[in-house]
Amino acid sequence: MKLQTLKLALVFGSFLLVLIIIVSDVCLLGRYECFAGFREIDSTKDISSFFKHFLFQEPLDLLEKDENISSRGLNQHVWDKNCLKTIESLCNFPVFPNAPDKRQVIYRTEITEPKDSTTDAHRIFGFIRPNLTGDYQFALASNGYAEVWLSESANWSTAKEIAHFKLVEWISVGATATGRTFNVSRKQISSRIYLKAKTRYYIEILYALGIQSEGEYFLRVSWKQPQESNFVVIESDSLFTFTNDSEAGKQKMYDDELPNAKSCNKDGANQGYKNKHMSMDQVKIPFLEHTSVSKVLPSCEYRPSYLPDAATLRSFGQYHGVFKHVKRIHTFPFSFPEGIVLESEHEVYSFDQFPLQEEEAWSVVERYMDSLNKSYFERYTLHSITRVVKKEDQKKGARYFIEAIITDLLSGKKYNLAEYVFQPKGNNLPMCYPQGMQWNKTTDVYLILTAKNLGRWVHHFIKNMEKIVQETNDEHLHVIIYDFDSRDIDIKRAFQRSILKNYHYITKPGKYSRATSFKEAIESVKNPNSIVVTIDMHLDIGSQFIDEIRKHCIKGKTVYAPEIVFLNCGGSSSKPKGSWYHASYGTIAICKQDWDNFGGFSPEFLRKTTWGGEDWNLIDNAVKGSLEIERNRSPWVYHYHHVKTGMWSN
């Protein structure tokens, strides 16, 4: 009997040894965490459950090999002092999500901010890794605007919104939200979501603080784990960062490696008004060359009476160019983006833009079309009027810029007609082409940006230029960046990673000087027939603006100084909220030859390392050089609200 028992024991032991070897091989080859069960059971209690756990434990996530204590938590990117009070305004901010103001790590999914906080929004993202397999639910509480997005894997691009909370929802029901309130809206709590143990899932939380009248700001994201009845905050043992945010050098830097925010691309993210001026027409109608209509009108000498003569120059004072020589214009149609206030406290600086009577606009276009048909045997027909701009000379007559879509009856093609015409003052005098006022559709345009330690906005400018090139295929658009040895951007690498081909950059040490940097950048342009454009920081520029520059900046005749939109707190180019920036002349387009002729900035401004006055000085000098200042409202350029603390830090 004892021998038989011994034999059975040996057989069982051999079987158990083989089983352990097989399971060990499976664990090693398949990366199964087979022996984790020893830490989780009492050896005297539940042997059957142990073997079940022992044999069928979930596989480790492929990213686990990189796990270390420093990767615990979630990335917390903070946006500060940018007036971004909603998730929509956060999405519309040009440098979101790539250039936050602060980058840090959060170790549990809960945030509080004091009532007087200057923080606008948080973006919290990374991976969650459950310890148990089963159905989970997520719950969101906040007194601002918040969303939770979860992927079915570690891939951020497949994330879906699982819960959200809007400030208006608890205001509308009269609820008082607290840190544990999950019953204000059904959308605060997710449906049941099946998650596998030891598997990483990408998670993202967006939180815009909104405006809180009392108490502190807060956000809390909780989960209900399998077999549990209560929601609890997700702690660090289940949280892992997406990227290393421990490097101080990453602060305020533009980071192309960050994932996009799926919320900003979801259906309805930009519901309502969409700014048509910032979108190119899907079918671009080509411009009709002047040579195709050159016989329509006779040419006439053109020199406005309001350009300064010798006597005027003797009494020309500082900034008279802006106050006395920027002439009003009248426009048809008189329509601009919604949300833009027509008047502001800067009204004293502008002669403004006024409506042109529709009857007068049609009269000018119809007279031109009559002459066109007489000269070209009824070849063209008017399709529609795009714009008519009138600039009046009280002594000599009125200059009009006509833009219309016409149809060539021989080919059936549509063309953009864009021509300057002049109507002399007096009875029965014919309309004519003003000499020297024919614009070149392919003139080289150089957009010039100067900067010091504002790298993330320089990145935005480069990406803005990429978008314009992609939309227009404009081979004559060039970019120049003059950088005062900024610590927060590698200009060379930024350009190399872009699709831009026509660019160059200048980097020099020293204190920031707006006048000096523009002077040296413009001197680097060798083509005298090109147009150089001074560009302000913090802008969004629409693609149509480039042809606007060519239309209104003409060699030997005009300088173009568009009146741009100054966005209020929370405004954006896609949903403008702001006013026309009457006092600003920061964006000026000048023909390179004209710049050389009148000399650019005055010497005293070249010695300045502070900001202010140089743009108006440039207008003074252009007027003294017998150039007209073309000033009209440009719905293609938007200046973002920003704090000025630390700008141009030297």
PyMOL commands that set and color helices and strands:
alter all, ss='L'
color gray80, all
select helices_A, chain A and resi 2-30+34-39+47-56+62-66+69-71+87-91+156-158+167-172+186-188+236-238+248-250+262-265+276-278+290-292+310-314+320-325+347-349+358-375+455-472+491-496+514-523+545-552+592-598+603-606+614-624
alter helices_A, ss='H'
color red, helices_A
select strands_A, chain A and resi 74-80+102-106+110-113+119-128+134-142+145-150+160-165+193-195+201-208+217-224+232-233+239-241+299-300+329-332+340-341+353-355+380-393+397-408+414-424+433-434+445-451+477-483+503-507+531-535+539-541+558-560+563-567+578-580+588-591+628-630+633-639
alter strands_A, ss='S'
color yellow, strands_A
deselect
rebuild
show_as cartoon
